[in-house]
Amino acid sequence: MNTNFTEATPEETQDVLKYTEDWFSQNSAIGRRVSWYSEDNPDPASETGLPSWAVRGAVASVAVDVAPYFGKEASQSTRAMAASGMQTINARTISTQRVKYPNRMPLGQGNGSTYGGKYYEYYDNIQTFNDFLEDDGGEEITE
């Protein structure tokens, strides 16, 4: 955001890294858990641990959040990129709840639900545990 005319100072770099840590913590709290390596004193050269499918959403969303820090406004293309990337992160990390079949028949004359509700089958459910994504078989998802 700031490198169009000048290079960011070390203090600005550390502040942006702290913004990034906060952004990942906030998203983790609402169920968007991606493999981000959290550090007490973040180093710009260290590995992030982000899967390739999460980079676009994370980078653009943090850029939108950090723009006011540099006295700028994020462009519409950056905002659109953030929205598109966050859709991918949502789709890959937040599991959907079971959905019950609608009751299409009137009750009475044997049309009651005596055996419990029936639900739509769902598949390819991603379970989140800490910050690691796992598929139904318990294998970690890395790509």
Backbone hydrogen bonds in HBPLUS format (Angstrom, degrees):
<---DONOR---> <-ACCEPTOR-->    atom                        ^
c    i                          cat <-CA-CA->   ^        H-A-AA   ^      H-
h    n   atom  resd res      DA  || num        DHA   H-A  angle D-A-AA Bond
n    s   type  num  typ     dist DA aas  dist angle  dist       angle   num
A0013-THR N   A0009-THR O   2.96 MM   4  6.24 157.8  2.01 155.0 161.6     1
A0014-GLN N   A0010-PRO O   3.00 MM   4  6.23 158.6  2.05 145.8 150.7     2
A0015-ASP N   A0011-GLU O   2.91 MM   4  6.15 154.3  1.98 146.3 154.0     3
A0016-VAL N   A0012-GLU O   2.91 MM   4  6.14 158.0  1.96 150.4 155.7     4
A0017-LEU N   A0013-THR O   2.99 MM   4  6.23 153.4  2.07 145.0 152.6     5
A0018-LYS N   A0014-GLN O   2.95 MM   4  6.23 148.4  2.05 144.3 152.7     6
A0019-TYR N   A0015-ASP O   2.91 MM   4  6.24 152.3  1.98 146.6 154.5     7
A0020-THR N   A0016-VAL O   2.89 MM   4  6.15 152.5  1.96 145.2 152.9     8
A0021-GLU N   A0017-LEU O   2.89 MM   4  6.21 155.6  1.95 145.3 151.5     9
A0022-ASP N   A0018-LYS O   2.91 MM   4  6.16 161.5  1.95 149.4 154.3    10
A0023-TRP N   A0019-TYR O   2.82 MM   4  6.07 151.3  1.90 147.0 155.7    11
A0024-PHE N   A0020-THR O   2.98 MM   4  6.26 162.4  2.01 154.9 158.1    12
A0025-SER N   A0021-GLU O   2.96 MM   4  6.19 155.0  2.02 147.8 155.3    13
A0026-GLN N   A0022-ASP O   2.88 MM   4  6.05 159.2  1.92 150.2 155.5    14
A0027-ASN N   A0023-TRP O   3.01 MM   4  6.24 162.7  2.04 149.5 153.9    15
A0028-SER N   A0024-PHE O   2.88 MM   4  5.94 150.3  1.97 143.3 151.9    16
A0029-ALA N   A0025-SER O   3.07 MM   4  6.23 144.9  2.20 141.8 150.2    17
A0030-ILE N   A0027-ASN O   3.27 MM   3  5.43 141.1  2.43  99.2 109.1    18
A0032-ARG N   A0027-ASN O   2.90 MM   5  5.12 142.2  2.04 159.5 148.1    19
A0031-GLY N   A0028-SER O   3.23 MM   3  5.22 167.0  2.25 105.4 108.1    20
A0036-TRP N   A0034-VAL O   2.83 MM   2  5.84 117.4  2.23 117.9 101.0    21
A0037-TYR N   A0048-THR O   2.96 MM  11  5.58 159.5  2.00 151.5 155.2    22
A0046-SER N   A0043-ASP O   3.10 MM   3  5.43 164.4  2.13 115.1 120.1    23
A0054-ALA N   A0051-PRO O   3.03 MM   3  5.58 159.5  2.08 118.1 124.5    24
A0058-ALA N   A0054-ALA O   3.08 MM   4  6.12 163.3  2.10 153.9 159.2    25
A0059-VAL N   A0055-VAL O   2.88 MM   4  5.91 174.5  1.89 161.5 163.4    26
A0060-ALA N   A0056-ARG O   3.08 MM   4  6.04 167.8  2.10 149.3 153.0    27
A0061-SER N   A0057-GLY O   3.01 MM   4  5.85 153.7  2.08 137.2 145.3    28
A0062-VAL N   A0058-ALA O   2.97 MM   4  6.02 162.4  2.00 149.7 154.5    29
A0063-ALA N   A0059-VAL O   2.95 MM   4  6.10 152.7  2.03 144.0 152.3    30
A0064-VAL N   A0060-ALA O   2.99 MM   4  6.26 151.3  2.08 145.3 152.0    31
A0065-ASP N   A0061-SER O   3.06 MM   4  6.32 156.1  2.12 144.5 150.9    32
A0066-VAL N   A0062-VAL O   2.83 MM   4  5.96 145.7  1.95 149.7 159.3    33
A0067-ALA N   A0063-ALA O   3.05 MM   4  5.95 134.6  2.27 142.3 151.0    34
A0069-TYR N   A0066-VAL O   2.90 MM   3  5.35 132.3  2.13 114.4 127.9    35
A0070-PHE N   A0067-ALA O   3.06 MM   3  5.47 135.9  2.26 109.9 120.6    36
A0072-LYS N   A0067-ALA O   3.03 MM   5  5.12 166.6  2.05 138.8 136.7    37
A0071-GLY N   A0068-PRO O   2.98 MM   3  4.72 159.7  2.02 100.8 106.2    38
A0079-ARG N   A0075-SER O   3.02 MM   4  6.33 157.1  2.07 148.7 155.2    39
A0080-ALA N   A0076-GLN O   2.84 MM   4  6.04 155.1  1.90 147.5 154.4    40
A0081-MET N   A0077-SER O   2.91 MM   4  6.06 152.1  1.99 140.7 148.5    41
A0082-ALA N   A0078-THR O   2.93 MM   4  6.13 151.9  2.01 143.8 151.5    42
A0083-ALA N   A0079-ARG O   2.96 MM   4  6.22 158.6  2.01 147.4 152.7    43
A0084-SER N   A0080-ALA O   2.95 MM   4  6.14 162.9  1.98 149.0 153.6    44
A0085-GLY N   A0081-MET O   2.88 MM   4  5.99 163.5  1.91 148.2 153.3    45
A0086-MET N   A0082-ALA O   2.89 MM   4  5.99 151.2  1.97 145.8 153.7    46
A0087-GLN N   A0083-ALA O   3.08 MM   4  6.30 140.2  2.24 140.5 150.3    47
A0088-THR N   A0084-SER O   3.35 MM   4  6.73 150.1  2.44 142.8 149.5    48
A0089-ILE N   A0085-GLY O   3.07 MM   4  6.43 159.0  2.11 146.1 151.7    49
A0090-ASN N   A0086-MET O   2.84 MM   4  5.99 160.7  1.88 146.6 151.9    50
A0091-ALA N   A0087-GLN O   2.92 MM   4  6.08 161.4  1.96 145.6 150.9    51
A0092-ARG N   A0088-THR O   2.96 MM   4  6.14 149.0  2.06 149.7 157.7    52
A0093-THR N   A0089-ILE O   3.02 MM   4  5.98 137.0  2.21 146.2 155.9    53
A0094-ILE N   A0090-ASN O   3.09 MM   4  5.47 164.3  2.12 141.1 145.7    54
A0120-TYR N   A0099-VAL O   2.88 MM  21  5.78 164.3  1.90 175.8 178.5    55
A0101-TYR N   A0118-LYS O   2.92 MM  17  5.88 170.4  1.93 148.3 150.4    56
A0111-ASN N   A0108-GLY O   3.07 MM   3  5.33 156.3  2.13 110.2 117.5    57
A0127-GLN N   A0134-GLU O   3.08 MM   7  5.49 148.2  2.18 156.1 161.5    58
A0134-GLU N   A0127-GLN O   3.13 MM   7  5.49 157.0  2.19 161.4 167.4    59
A0129-PHE N   A0132-PHE O   3.35 MM   3  5.75 167.9  2.36 158.2 161.8    60
A0132-PHE N   A0129-PHE O   3.09 MM   3  5.75 169.5  2.10 142.1 142.7    61
A0141-ILE N   A0133-LEU O   2.87 MM   8  5.48 157.6  1.92 136.5 139.9    62
A0135-ASP N   A0139-GLU O   3.02 MM   4  5.70 152.5  2.10 153.5 159.1    63
A0138-GLY N   A0135-ASP O   3.02 MM   3  5.41 164.6  2.04 115.9 120.8    64
